[in-house]
């Protein structure tokens, strides 16, 4: 995407099917994505959990050999 003649920085969103961050290439949700989600839904962390639940389901669909042990930590443990 080009804005004003310059390339816009990618947002901290998942790059499917690898589930790395489009911006920083870390495992998604990366720290900046987590911070952004906390800020967006500061009044209602339940909405964040519902959103992440749908994202986790997409992750499971994309990743046939996922490790179940890390799913809670990755998608939910930090939502508070």
C-alpha positions as CSV (number, residue, x, y, z in Angstrom):
1,X,0.0,0.0,0.0
2,X,1.4,3.4,-0.9
3,X,0.3,6.5,0.9
4,X,1.5,9.9,-0.1
5,X,4.2,8.4,-2.2
6,X,5.6,6.3,0.6
7,X,5.1,2.7,1.6
8,X,2.8,2.5,4.6
9,X,4.1,0.3,7.4
10,X,2.2,-3.0,7.8
11,X,0.0,-3.4,10.8
12,X,0.6,-5.9,13.5
13,X,-1.8,-8.4,12.1
14,X,-1.4,-12.1,11.5
15,X,0.0,-13.2,8.2
16,X,-1.8,-16.4,7.4
17,X,-1.1,-19.3,7.2
18,X,2.2,-18.8,9.0
19,X,0.7,-16.8,11.8
20,X,3.6,-14.5,12.1
21,X,3.1,-10.7,12.4
22,X,3.0,-8.8,9.2
23,X,5.0,-5.9,10.7
24,X,7.6,-7.5,12.9
25,X,7.6,-11.1,11.8
26,X,7.2,-12.4,15.4
27,X,4.7,-15.0,16.5
28,X,1.3,-13.4,16.4
29,X,-0.2,-12.0,18.5
30,X,3.1,-10.2,19.0
31,X,3.7,-7.7,21.9
32,X,2.6,-4.6,19.8
33,X,-0.6,-6.5,18.7
34,X,-1.3,-7.4,22.3
35,X,-0.8,-3.8,23.4
36,X,-3.0,-2.5,20.6
37,X,-5.8,-5.0,21.5
38,X,-5.6,-4.1,25.2
39,X,-5.9,-0.4,24.3
40,X,-8.8,-1.0,21.8
41,X,-10.8,-3.0,24.3
42,X,-9.7,-1.6,27.6
43,X,-13.3,-1.2,28.8
44,X,-14.3,-4.8,27.9
45,X,-11.5,-7.5,27.8
46,X,-14.3,-10.1,27.1
47,X,-14.5,-8.6,23.6
48,X,-10.8,-9.2,23.2
49,X,-11.1,-12.8,24.3
50,X,-14.0,-13.4,21.9
51,X,-12.0,-11.9,19.0
52,X,-9.0,-14.0,20.0
53,X,-11.2,-17.1,20.2
54,X,-12.1,-16.6,16.5
55,X,-8.4,-16.0,15.7
56,X,-7.4,-19.1,17.5
57,X,-9.9,-21.2,15.5
58,X,-8.5,-19.8,12.3
59,X,-5.0,-20.7,13.6
60,X,-6.2,-24.2,14.2
61,X,-7.6,-24.4,10.7
62,X,-4.4,-23.2,9.2
63,X,-2.0,-25.2,11.3
64,X,-2.6,-29.0,11.2
65,X,0.4,-29.8,13.4
66,X,-0.2,-27.3,16.2
67,X,1.0,-27.8,19.7
68,X,-2.0,-27.6,22.0
69,X,0.2,-26.8,25.1
70,X,1.0,-23.3,23.9
71,X,-2.5,-22.2,22.7
72,X,-3.7,-20.7,26.0
73,X,-0.5,-18.8,26.6
74,X,-0.4,-17.5,23.1
75,X,-4.0,-16.4,22.7
76,X,-5.5,-15.8,26.1
77,X,-3.1,-15.7,29.1
78,X,-2.2,-12.1,28.6
79,X,-5.8,-10.8,28.2
80,X,-6.6,-9.0,31.5
